[in-house]
């Protein structure tokens, strides 16, 4: 009986019924439950034999129309896993050896049938073992097929070699990383053939530096960086780990390496570092802006006052003008730093871009010189946008100056406007495009990738701060727009600025930067600023413009000055950030006593500080330091004359 309890299925080739019964009796006598299918002729044997239908085949050696060796060959063809035992009375030693060599499991003489049960046990045990090995082999093959399928599917490159350095595995990702399949090459040729470089991407690896070679020598490699520079030139940064392979006796039998493409990750890390660098510069710019703007404001103000008192032919006028120009350049540099860091104060208003560019035309022509042609192409019924007119002017000027510098031998600059309905290249929406195109030298891809970085410049030392295009980028982004650049060496450059469209312009939309007179007036103005030099300069200049001026250095003093003054106070010109209380809070404290008083806020801080104090609301007049005295007087006059400009009580709501 089999271990599973079922009867032993036997196909018995025997032409003598007595011998067949003796065989059955011998097996049953040893406890076997058998079911015997008897075949006495070849035809019966062939008809009965089916694949894996029997646990055992017993066969006589000599039959009238058949023989044991022929029966063995037939069993091997049809049911090769079935044990075959010869049971014969005439088989000699030579025939027995021949049968065993041919594949018979065993042989037993009929006159010694007591040896049959042990032979059957051995045959069945060997058959069971072969079956287990076959199943294990099949399972191993299934696992290997599964593993190879997994290795072909994953995105990590996997390569392995045997102890001689012959590659035995090179999965799909590895082939894609290297741009080629594995070849039977010695490790000494791997670096050259598979384009292996150090992390710098310039120095080819030596054989001993290759991670797989290190692992083959017994070392473990963890998260090493290397570079693959395949024939297509697309350099890839690879993170590599490698391990030796050992057998059960801890003998090294090869090595395996895992490769992960981290090119994109490295690029993102570089972008993050760049963003952090830009943020650091922005923080620095914001940190120094207040004090620097106050100093520049004082220099600009007193230079203007001095120039106003000097005759055109005064010998010292040139020096004062140079001081004024230098201060203006410092103010421009501060504005560029703040624009780059997106921290400058914007005064957005409904703006007609075509009208603004029309007003700039004459200035731009003087700026570029006579050897460069300026062409303007205005779109049809260009939509209005909401933007700071001065900042849009700065964008155009910076781009035009860059174009001029890219054409030392002359050329053409074209400024275009158009309505654009974006669907693919930009976030969906309607935009007004301002394009500046030149016929200059153009830029390489390497230069083009860096043009918006702060302090990056291709100009000679002393001929640029490297903030022009980063300023443009900062203004565009702060205005909610987008910028696209197209350039190739020798084929010029085209910058396209896209500003979001305003759905419907209001009746009072401005066509360009307003021109407000800085004429004198006799109204009373209170000036509040905690910087004595700034306050003195403002008071002196306002008096020069004909205003009656009261001043205070801090909030308590300002409240007292206003309460002591008997007549009307028409305007409060106050710094936003004051010791102990903001300028807005000061205005609110004065509201019950001076409801008719209008407000002009001023500050040298960046927009973060101003927004936190609630100043940048619609209808609130604001001056960003440093400003010229004319600009200050114009803002004061505009605020006093314009009924749309909020009084203090309106601004505080």
ZIPEGI-V713170 format. One record per run of one state. SS is the DSSP state (H for helix, E for strand, - for the rest). FROM is the first residue (numbers start at 0). LEN is the number of residues. If there is no record, write none. Layout:
ss:SS from:FROM len:LEN
ss:SS from:FROM len:LEN
This chain:
ss:- from:0 len:7
ss:E from:7 len:6
ss:- from:13 len:3
ss:H from:16 len:13
ss:- from:29 len:4
ss:E from:33 len:6
ss:- from:39 len:2
ss:H from:41 len:7
ss:- from:48 len:7
ss:E from:55 len:4
ss:- from:59 len:2
ss:E from:61 len:2
ss:- from:63 len:2
ss:E from:65 len:2
ss:H from:67 len:11
ss:- from:78 len:4
ss:E from:82 len:6
ss:- from:88 len:4
ss:H from:92 len:10
ss:- from:102 len:3
ss:E from:105 len:4
ss:H from:109 len:3
ss:- from:112 len:1
ss:H from:113 len:40
ss:- from:153 len:3
ss:E from:156 len:6
ss:- from:162 len:4
ss:E from:166 len:4
ss:- from:170 len:1
ss:H from:171 len:7
ss:- from:178 len:8
ss:H from:186 len:7
ss:- from:193 len:2
ss:E from:195 len:2
ss:- from:197 len:6
ss:E from:203 len:1
ss:- from:204 len:2
ss:H from:206 len:3
ss:- from:209 len:1
ss:H from:210 len:6
ss:- from:216 len:4
ss:E from:220 len:8
ss:- from:228 len:7
ss:E from:235 len:11
ss:- from:246 len:5
ss:E from:251 len:10
ss:- from:261 len:1
ss:H from:262 len:46
ss:- from:308 len:8
ss:H from:316 len:24
ss:- from:340 len:8
ss:E from:348 len:3
ss:- from:351 len:1
ss:H from:352 len:16
ss:- from:368 len:3
ss:E from:371 len:6
ss:- from:377 len:7
ss:E from:384 len:3
ss:- from:387 len:1
ss:H from:388 len:17
ss:- from:405 len:5
ss:E from:410 len:12
ss:- from:422 len:6
ss:E from:428 len:10
ss:- from:438 len:6
ss:H from:444 len:4
ss:- from:448 len:19
ss:H from:467 len:11
ss:- from:478 len:3
ss:E from:481 len:6
ss:- from:487 len:5
ss:E from:492 len:9
ss:- from:501 len:8
ss:E from:509 len:1
ss:- from:510 len:13
ss:E from:523 len:5
ss:- from:528 len:3
ss:H from:531 len:13
ss:- from:544 len:3
ss:E from:547 len:5
ss:- from:552 len:2
ss:H from:554 len:10
ss:- from:564 len:6
ss:E from:570 len:5
ss:- from:575 len:7
ss:H from:582 len:9
ss:- from:591 len:6
ss:E from:597 len:6
ss:- from:603 len:3
ss:H from:606 len:6
ss:- from:612 len:8
ss:E from:620 len:4
ss:- from:624 len:4
ss:H from:628 len:13
ss:- from:641 len:5
ss:E from:646 len:1
ss:H from:647 len:4
ss:- from:651 len:2
